[in-house]
Amino acid sequence: MRLLQCDTDGKFSLTQFAENDIPKYAILSHRWGAEEVTYNDLLDGTGKSKAGYGKIQFCGEQARRDGLEYFWVDTCCIDKSNAVEYQYAINSMFRWYRDATKCYVYLLDVSRPRTVLGDNTIESWESSFRNSEWFRRGWTLQELIAPASVDFFCKDKELLGNKVSLERHICEVTRIQARALRGNRLSDFSVAERMSWTECRETTYEEDKAYSLLGIFDVYMPLIYGEGKDRALSRLREEIDKASRGSNRENFSVTFSLYDIPEVEHFVAREDELSRIHKALRGDGSRRAVVLQGLGGIGKTQLSIAYAKRHKDDYSAIFWLNIKDEDSVKQSFAKLAKQISREHPSAIPVSNQERNQNLDEVVESVKAWLSLPNNTRWLMIYDNYDAPKLSGSTDPAAVDIRKFFPESYQGSVIITTRSSEVRIGHLIQIRKLSDIRDSLKILSTVTRRQEIETGEGVLDFVLVI
């Protein structure tokens, strides 16, 4: 690790330390600007004229006030022209922030404690603090969570408070639980919850959406700029899954089975809808929901089954529930409980399964199992949700589907419904087939006459009928 030191003349020098011999140091967290001082600028002495030089001076001066001789600033302590060093730095970043004695957050867009606006009204600094862009950047997530001591400074370099005194503001802005800020083990938080911390954060390079989370999940992987966000997040997920298996965490797999669900032997067509479902549900383990809405008999159930069969390897477990009414969905949960218990005997209390007269307990037990940390890769298909409970509805047969969702915001959900009033997830309207080629494909499959799909045998087939 390369650290900065300030001599008596105010000049900065860099010193390389082995990982097992790093002294106490302070570390800077900030948003990059247009004129940052680079490693080469510091070596050749050309950085003083750049706007970012003031941040380095501030960090050095504050470190000295806190009794620290060394400090670290990402703009100039990493030689980014060295690909090997850059890879190592990115994979070590969380640890470097975690091990810092002090972390100083410099907020260029937050003014001194009270600001007089143009209309002579006074804006408190808390408002600009909560609206700071620092809370919306991808890399600053680990810079907030990793260090034990985090001090926040406004653009005038005045102390605003620290991670403890400003905890309420930080939690409300970031929607991160206070215990995560207080140093609790990040493994105590589910993958889905940790992923949710990044939902409103952006990065300059799209791949950094994944790379900035390496430390949050305690995994390592090579950087491949140009691979795109989706591929980077996919590789991140693979590393998270490997780490989970390697640490002997509980396996949540349940054998794929839709044995009691009626289905068409050979499902064809609807490729566009299948692709849209996959795109909407593809994610990082946090809750994704799709609503398949259309007329009765149009093929919503078969479409959801076709999706499940095609992508079964993407999920640890796939469950089908009939939610035409409350009794049906509770009976479905009872079947799920037995299905889960066959492979995870301790997951659902035996007493709950045997006492069918209290299906509510069975429902809650299954929901609790689906809400366990790291159990994020399941798919629930809620079929026949045709009587949704709407605001102001007095229909006693109406069902509130939210009562039957696992409480943790994780996993994937498909809902089939005739109602156009369901507003829960990504809506995909299922309409009659408009492409004659899809109709010919279905006709060809049902009759087992391949020539029909090309249109060649259609007239003969119609004449026979």
N, C-alpha and C positions, 0 to 999 in steps of 0.2 A: 504494500500500500504506500502510495506517495503522499506525503503531508507537507503543508506549507508552514513556514516559520517566518516571523517578522523580526528583523534585527533592529538595533537602536537607531539606525538611520531611516527606518521606515521602509526598507527594501525587503522584498519577499524572496525567499529561497525555497527550493524543494528538496526533500530528503526521502529516500526510499527505505522502507522498513520491511523486514520479513514478517510474515503473518503472526509468528509466535513472539515477536519483539516490538509490537506496536505500542507507543506510549499513549497516555490519555490525550484526547483531542476533542475539539468542537467541530461541528459539521453544519454546512449551510443548506437550507432548503429555500428555493425561490423559483420564480418563473423566468425562463430564458427570454432575453430581449434581443434586439437586432445587433448590438455591439458587445458581445461577451468576450472576455479575455481568454484566449486558448493557451494550451500548453506551450506551443511554440512562441506565442506572444510573450509569455513570461520568461522564456529562455533568452530571447533576443532583446528584451527590454522595450518592446514596442506597444505594450498593453496599456500604459498609463493614460493615453489619450482616448481610450474607449470608455463608453458609458458604464460598462460592467465593472470597471476597475474599482469604483466606489463600493460595490458590494463586497469585494475581497477585502478592502480596507476595513469596512464595517465589521466583517466576521473576525478579522485578526484583532481589532481593538476590543471587541466584546469578549473574545476568548481570553485576552490578557487580563481584562477586568475580572473574569471568572477564574483566574489563576491557571490558565491553560496555555502552554507554550506553543502547541501545534494545533492546526485546524485544517479542514478539508473543504474544497469547493469543486464541484463536479466539472465546471467549465475548463479549469486549467490543471487539475491534478491527474487527468487521464489523457494519455496520448492517443487521440482517436484515429490518428493515421496508422496506428499499429493495430491490425485486426485482431491479433491474439490477445493483446492487452485489453482491447475494448470488450471482447467477449468475456474475458475474465472479470472485468469491472462490472458489467451488467449482471452477471451471475452472482457477484459478491455484494452488490449494492445494498440489499436488505440488511445483510450482516454488518456492513460498515455503518449504516445508520443506527442499527440496534446497539452496537458497541460504543457509540459516541457518548462521551460524558455529557455533552450539551448539544442540542440541535437548535439553531436559530432560524426561524421562518421570517424571511424578509418579504413584506407585502407592499409592493410598489403602488397598488391601487387602493390602499387604505390610508386615509389622512390622519393627522394628529387628533388627539382625543375629541375635539369638537370642531366642526367645520361650518363656517357661515356660507350659505348658498347664495346664489345670485339674487334671490327674492328676499334676502335678509333673514330667512328662516335658518334655524340651527339644526344640523344633522349630527346625531351622536355617532361616534366611531363604530359602535356595535353594528349599525346598519350596513356601513361599507365593509366591515369585517365579514359579515354573513354573506355578502354579495361578492366577495373577492373571487377572482378567477382561479386563485390557488386551489380552491376547493373543487374545481371542475377539471383539473388536469390529472392525467392518468398516473404519472410518476409520483405525484405528491401523496398518493394514498399510503405507500409504504413509508414515506418520510414522516407522515403523521403517526402511524401505528408503531413502527419499529422502535424509535428511541424512547427511553424512559422519561427523559426530560426534554420538553419542547417549549421554547419561549417564542412568542409572536411579537414582531416589531412592525411599526408602521413605516411609511416611506421616509419619514423624518428621523427614523432610527430610534424612536421612543418605544419603550416596552409597553405592550398592551395587556399582557397577561401570559399565562402558560396553559399547558394542556389540562391542568387540573382546574384552575380558576375559570377557564373558558369552556369547560366541559359541556355545559348545557347548550351553548350556542353551537358547538362543534357537532354534538349528537343530533341536534335538530336539523342542521344544514346537511350533514352527510348521511343521516339515518343509520349510523353505526352505533351499536350498543356501547354503553359506557364501559362495560367490563373489557371490551376489546381495546379501548384506549388506555385502560389501567394495567395492561400487561398480562391479561389472561392468555393462556395458550391458544394460538390461532386454530389448532386442531380441535378445540372445543366447539368451534363454529362449523356448521356444515359447509360443504363446497358451494352449495347454492347460495347460502347467505353471504359468504365471502365474495362470490361473483356479483351479487346484487350491489355491493359497495361500489362497483365500477360503472353502474348503469348510466350515470349522468356525467361521467368523466370522458375527456377526449385526449387524444395524443396527436402530435404532428405527423408521425408516421403510423399508418394503420396497424402495422405489425406490433407496435409497442403496446397496443391494447392487451396483447398476450404477454409480451416480454416484461412489462411492468408488474406482472403478477407472480413472477417466479418466486420471489421471496415470501409473498403472502401464502403460497402453497408449499413452500420449502422444497422446490424441485429445480432441476437444472436442465437446460437444453441449449443447443446451438442457435445462434441468431441467423436468420436467412431473410434479410430485407429484400422485398420484391415478391415474397411468397403470398402476400395478401393476408388480411385479418382472419378470414375464415380458416385458412390452412394453419396459421400460427396458433389460433385458439384450439384447433383440432389436435395439434401436436401437444399443446399444453395439457389438454384433457387426457391424452394418452399417458403423459408423464404423471399426472395426478393419480390416474387409475393404477399405474405401476407402483407408485409410492404407497397407495392404500393397500394393495396386495402385499407389498413387501413388509409393511408394518403389522401384518396379521389382523387388520381390521375385519370386522364382520362381513361375510359375503352375503349379499342380499339377492342372489340369483334364485329365480323360480322357473322351473321348466315351462317352456312355451306350450300352451294348450288352449285351443278353442273348440274342444270336442263337442260341446253341447250347444253350439251356435250354428243355426242353419246357414249354409253358404252355397253359392253357385260353384259348380265343380271347376269351371275354367273362367275366371274373371278376365275380361278383356276391355279395351278402350279406357276412357277416363284418365289417360296418362297426364294430361295437363293438371287435373285436380290432384292426382297423386303427387306430382311434383310440387304443387303449391302447399299441400299438407306438410311434406317433408321440409320445405323451406321454412315454414312457419314454426315447426316444432324443433328445428335444429337449433341448438343453443348450448349453454354452458352448465346446465343442471338446474338453473332457476326455472320457476314455473312458466310453462308455455301451454297455451290452450287454443284449440281450433274448434269452431262451430260449423258443422256441415248442415246447412239449412236447405230444405226443399220439400216438394210434395211427397205424400206417401207413395211408396212403391217405386220411387225414382232411382233407388240404388244406394242410399246413404250408408246403410248398414254394411252392404257388400263392399263399398268403397273403403270403409274404415277397416274391415277385415283384411282386404287386399293390401292396405298400407301396413297393417300389423305383420302380415306374413312376409311382405317384402323387406321390412326393416327390423325383423325380430332380433337380429344380432346387435342392433344399436341399443337395445334395452335389457336391463337385468331381469325385468318381469313385465308381463303384459296381462292386464285383467279386463274382463268384459262385464259390464253391469247393465241390467235392464232397469231403466228408471222411468217406466211408464206411470208408476205410482209408488208411494212410500213403501208399501209392503213388498213390492217386487224388488226394489233396490236393496232393502234390508235382507231379503232372502239371497240376493246376489252377494252381499257382503258375507253372509254365512258360508257360502260356497268358497269365497276368497279365503276366509279364515282357515278352512280345511285344506285348501290348496297350499297356502303358505306354511301351515303347520306340518304338512307331510315332509317338507324339506328343511324347515326351521322349527323343530318341536317346541322350543322355548319361547317362540315369538308371540303366540297367542295363548293366554291362559286356557287350559283345558275346560275349566268350569264354564267359561264364557261360551265355548263352542257347544257344550252339551245342553246348556239351558236356553233352548231356542225361544222360550217364552220371553226372554229379555234380549231381543236382538239389538237393542240400543247399545248394550255393553259390547256386543260383537263388533258393531260398527265402529265404536270408539277404539277398540283394541286394534283393529286393522288400520284405522287412520293413524294411530300412534306409531305403529310399526312403519308405515309409509313416511312418517315425519322424522324418523331417526336421522341423526347426522350421517352424511355420506350415502344415505339411501335415496339417491336423486335421479336414478336412471330408469324409473318405472314409467309405464304408459297405462293410463286408465281410459277405457272407452265407455262413456255413458250413453247408452243407446235408447232411443224412443223417448227423448225428453220433450214430449209434445204438450205437456200441461204445466208450463213453468209458472211459478208463483211470482206474480208481478206486483208492483207497488199499488196498493189500494184494492188488490184482488180479494174477493170474499169466497172464491171457489174452494170448498173443503177438499177437493181432489187434487188441487194444485200442489206441486212439489217445489220446495226450495232446494235446488241442487247444491248450493253452497254449504248446507249442513252436512253434505256427504263428501266434501273435499277434505283431504288431509290438511292440517293446520299450517304446517311448514310450507313456505313458498318455494316448492321444488317439484320436480317431476313434470311429466307431459300429460295433457288431457285432450281427448277428442269427444265432442258432444254431437250427437245427431238429433235433429229436431225438425218438426214441420213449422214451428213457430218462427215468425220473423222478429219477435220481441226479445229473443235471447241476446244479451249484450255482455258476454263474459270473456271471449277471446277473439282471435282472428276469424272473421266471418268468411266462409267460402260457400257461395250459393250454388247448389247443385241443380242444374237445369236439364231439360231434355237434350239428348244428343243432337247437335246441329250439323255435325260432319257426317256425310253419307258413308264415308270410309269406315267410321266407327261402327255404324249400323251394319255394314256388310261384314265387318270382322266378327261381330256378335253372331250374325246369322250363319257365317261360315263355321264358327266354333260349335254352335248348337247342333247344326246338321252334319258336322264333320265333313263338309265338302269344301276343300281348300280353294277350288276355282271360283267360289262365290265371292271371296274376299277381293279378287281382282276385277269382279264385275262380269266375268265371262259367263257364269252359269246362272245369273239372276233370272233371266227370262225363262229358261227351262224349268227352274225351281217354281216360279210363279204359275206356269202352265200346269205343272203337276198338281199344285194345290187347287 
